[in-house]
Amino acid sequence: MPKYMVFRTVGELSEEDIRAAVATGIEVAEQMPQIRWIRSYYSTEEGKLYCEYEAPSIELLYEYSSRLGQPIDHVTVVRDLEPSMFW
């Protein structure tokens, strides 16, 4: 299944904001089992979320994000690269 990196501008988030967003993300993911949220990174400096997903299509990620109430700035297909793959 393809992997995607989703970029979102979210501004400043408190710990409570992050917990609420994660809870909503888990709830929506349970309703859309074809999407798997792998991990996210939050940059406090930039006010951005960088989220990795597996999904059958970009369109489903946009639907997922709509249900979350978190618009997508940009989404791109990615692949895993780890140092151990090259040594």
ZAMARGU-4260 file (C-alpha; in steps of 0.2 Angstrom, whole numbers, plus 5000, padded with zeros to 4 digits):
<rodrens>
0) 5000/5000/5000 | 5007/5017/4996 | 5014/5028/5010 | 5011/5047/5010 | 5017/5062/5020
5) 5004/5075/5024 | 5009/5093/5028 | 4997/5103/5038 | 4998/5121/5045 | 4991/5121/5063
10) 4998/5135/5072 | 5003/5134/5091 | 4996/5118/5099 | 4995/5115/5118 | 4997/5098/5125
15) 4978/5097/5127 | 4976/5102/5109 | 4988/5088/5103 | 4979/5075/5114 | 4962/5080/5107
20) 4968/5079/5089 | 4976/5062/5092 | 4959/5056/5100 | 4949/5063/5085 | 4962/5055/5073
25) 4960/5038/5081 | 4941/5039/5081 | 4941/5044/5063 | 4954/5030/5058 | 4943/5017/5066
30) 4929/5023/5054 | 4941/5022/5039 | 4950/5006/5042 | 4958/5007/5024 | 4969/5021/5031
35) 4983/5018/5043 | 4991/5033/5053 | 5009/5028/5056 | 5016/5043/5065 | 5016/5062/5066
40) 5029/5075/5070 | 5024/5092/5076 | 5036/5107/5074 | 5032/5120/5087 | 5044/5132/5078
45) 5034/5131/5062 | 5017/5127/5069 | 5016/5113/5057 | 5011/5094/5057 | 5020/5081/5047
50) 5010/5065/5046 | 5014/5048/5038 | 5000/5037/5032 | 4997/5022/5022 | 4981/5023/5011
55) 4975/5016/4995 | 4973/5034/4988 | 4976/5052/4991 | 4957/5055/4989 | 4954/5045/5005
60) 4967/5055/5014 | 4958/5071/5009 | 4942/5063/5015 | 4950/5058/5032 | 4957/5075/5034
65) 4940/5083/5031 | 4932/5072/5044 | 4946/5077/5056 | 4943/5095/5053 | 4962/5097/5049
70) 4965/5104/5031 | 4980/5097/5021 | 4992/5110/5014 | 5001/5097/5004 | 5002/5078/5002
75) 5015/5067/4993 | 5019/5049/4990 | 5035/5044/5000 | 5045/5028/5002 | 5055/5022/5017
80) 5074/5025/5017 | 5084/5019/5032 | 5103/5018/5034 | 5103/4999/5036 | 5096/4998/5018
85) 5113/5004/5011 | 5126/4996/5022
</rodrens>
